[in-house]
Amino acid sequence: ARDAMPKGGVVTIEARRPAARDYVLLTVQDNGVGMPPEIAAKALDPYFTTKAAGKGTGLGLAQVQSLMTQAGGQIEIVSRQGEGARIELHFPMFEEPA
């Protein structure tokens, strides 16, 4: 999120349990440059980056997706170019055994 705001901006992190849902929602939102749909569609791919050579590996969101898969959750990217991006992480709720 920070890298999407080269001139500065605001990053918001929120955790909540949506009413009547069986997951915890962790949201990371920025008011940076955003992503057009064709970039957002590739953003979770390992080694995909829009950064200049030597400025990034393209592994950040791919690692987050791997974590979510291992946890049984989901990741969703909501973004519009020029309006920032929101990454939603849906972590499943687990009940502790009695």
FENJOUR-V309309 format. One record per residue. PSI is psi as a letter, one per 40 degrees, with the letter a starting at -180 (999 if undefined). OMEGA is omega in degrees with one decimal (NA if undefined). NEAR is the number of other ideal C-beta (glycine too) atoms within 8 Angstrom. Layout:
psi = (PSI | PSI)
omega = (OMEGA | OMEGA)
near = (NEAR | NEAR)
This chain:
psi = (d | d | d | e | g | d | e | i | a | h | h | h | h | h | h | i | h | i | h | f | i | f | i | h | h | h | h | h | i | i | f | a | e | i | h | i | d | d | d | d | d | e | d | e | h | h | e | h | i | e | i | i | h | e | e | i | e | f | e | c | d | d | d | d | d | d | d | d | d | d | e | e | a | i | i | h | h | h | i | h | h | e | e | a | i | h | h | h | h | h | h | i | i | h | h | i | i | 999)
omega = (-179.8 | -178.4 | 179.2 | -177.8 | -175.6 | 179.5 | -178.6 | -179.2 | -176.0 | 172.1 | 179.4 | 176.6 | -177.1 | 173.4 | 178.1 | 174.4 | 178.8 | -178.5 | 175.7 | 177.9 | -178.3 | 177.3 | 172.2 | -178.1 | 174.2 | -176.9 | 172.7 | -175.0 | 175.8 | 175.9 | -178.3 | -172.6 | -179.2 | -178.6 | 170.9 | -175.9 | -177.7 | 176.0 | 178.9 | -179.8 | -178.4 | -169.9 | -179.7 | -179.6 | 176.9 | 176.8 | 175.3 | 177.4 | 173.4 | -179.2 | 177.0 | 178.6 | 179.5 | -177.5 | 179.5 | -177.1 | -175.4 | -178.6 | -174.4 | -178.4 | 176.0 | 177.6 | 177.5 | 177.8 | 177.9 | 177.1 | -178.6 | 177.6 | 179.3 | -179.3 | -178.4 | -178.1 | -178.9 | 174.4 | 178.9 | 176.4 | 175.7 | -174.6 | 171.2 | -179.4 | -179.9 | -176.4 | -179.8 | -177.7 | 175.1 | 175.3 | -179.6 | 177.6 | -178.5 | 179.3 | 179.7 | 175.7 | 176.6 | 174.3 | 177.7 | 178.4 | -178.7 | NA)
near = (11 | 6 | 7 | 12 | 13 | 6 | 4 | 3 | 10 | 5 | 10 | 8 | 8 | 8 | 7 | 6 | 8 | 7 | 4 | 3 | 7 | 4 | 11 | 9 | 14 | 10 | 12 | 11 | 13 | 14 | 8 | 11 | 9 | 12 | 12 | 7 | 6 | 6 | 9 | 11 | 6 | 8 | 10 | 10 | 8 | 6 | 8 | 9 | 8 | 3 | 7 | 4 | 3 | 3 | 6 | 7 | 6 | 11 | 7 | 8 | 10 | 13 | 8 | 12 | 10 | 8 | 8 | 13 | 8 | 6 | 8 | 5 | 11 | 6 | 13 | 7 | 13 | 7 | 11 | 7 | 8 | 5 | 7 | 13 | 14 | 10 | 14 | 11 | 13 | 12 | 11 | 9 | 8 | 4 | 4 | 4 | 3 | 2)
